[in-house]
Amino acid sequence: MELTFLGTSSGVPTKLRNVSGLALRKQASKFWYLVDCGEGTQHQLLNTNLSLKHLRAICITHVHGDHCYGLPGLLATTAMSGRTEPMTIIAPKGIKEFISAVIKTTDIHLSYELNFVAVEELDSPMEFEEFDINQVELSHRVPSFGYTFVERNISKKLDTDKLDSLGVPRGPLWGKLQTGESIVLDEGKELKAEDCYLENKAPRKVIICGDNDTPDLIMEESTNASLVVHEATYTKKIAEKVGPGPQHSCAKTVAEFAESSKLKNLILTHFSARYQPDRDKPDSIFDIENEARQNYSGNLFIANDLDVYQLDKQGYVKRLHTKDREAYK
């Protein structure tokens, strides 16, 4: 799987960080999925090879503007790109009202159908070509959700040692088994394809969270997750100043959750604009990173805009590249 961060700032953009947006796709696939669409998301997409024609679905975590204000513009641009395939939007009910009002008041003409799914009513996974998508409820000032992506269509591998021991010659017969077709051996015995595969590993699962002040809400979902993407808007010191109530997480809280759940990979995002890339500033993005590393021993990343991450088949995450690497030193 491949994740591209289109925005990693909380609330408002900065010179280096746009507001929330994340693209997910299976490795080497042209089809992709968008989680959140803050203002400026379509501009960020111009720095990628992702095409709006191949966008399968849009998932919005909650109604706050830094997660959805870019949606009407992106839908309009998608129409102007010539798309005719229907677009699925999974989002809180208020997003449908928001989109409908903008379409009506600004005379947007879409060349494709919108299939809207209210996330509040999503009680079983939605099946797409590449992923099954489901939701998990979070805690914020407004209803907020996380989305789970579980890969589908895992390629089956032949048990080559078994086939060699049975004397099945490599070539067309192996090809038939790989496509699921049974074959007949020389002695007339039928060999079923399902008896010739290695046991598949569990499908990879990614959880991408919206704003959430209680990471433990995804504890159950994360037990078999390969990766969690979670907001870390503040350090603990600043979070305590902001005050009580359902709002955001700090790096320490998220890291402690990840450590207790034995999560293998964690990517933090959605940072307050107060955190600067300069280590010498009073509030530095490295304060968030250091706080997280002190409380989590797993594979940790602090996302930057246009970072691209790969979750490999062994369940290990690595950063492929980042556009603004020189700015973060």
CORGI-V555652 format. One record per residue. SS is DSSP state (A for helix, B for strand, O for the rest). Layout:
ss=[SS;SS]
This chain:
ss=[O;B;B;B;B;B;B;O;B;B;O;O;O;O;O;O;O;O;O;O;B;B;B;B;B;O;O;O;O;O;O;B;B;B;B;B;B;O;O;O;A;A;A;A;A;O;O;O;O;O;O;A;A;A;B;B;B;B;B;O;O;O;O;O;A;A;A;A;O;O;A;A;A;A;A;A;A;A;A;A;O;O;O;O;O;O;B;B;B;B;B;O;A;A;A;A;A;A;A;A;A;A;A;A;A;A;O;O;O;O;O;O;O;B;B;B;B;B;A;A;A;O;O;O;O;B;B;O;O;O;B;B;B;B;B;B;B;O;O;O;O;O;O;O;B;B;B;B;B;B;B;O;O;O;O;O;O;B;O;A;A;A;A;A;A;O;O;O;O;O;O;A;A;A;A;A;A;A;O;O;O;O;B;B;O;O;O;O;O;B;B;O;A;A;A;O;B;O;O;O;O;O;O;O;B;B;B;B;B;O;O;O;O;O;A;A;A;A;A;A;A;A;O;O;O;O;B;B;B;B;B;O;O;B;O;A;A;A;A;A;A;A;O;O;O;O;O;O;O;B;A;A;A;A;A;A;A;A;A;A;O;O;O;O;B;B;B;B;B;O;B;B;O;O;O;B;O;O;O;O;O;O;O;B;A;A;A;A;A;A;A;A;A;O;O;O;O;O;B;B;B;B;O;O;O;O;O;B;B;B;B;O;O;O;O;O;B;B;B;B;B;O;O;O;A;A;A;O;O]
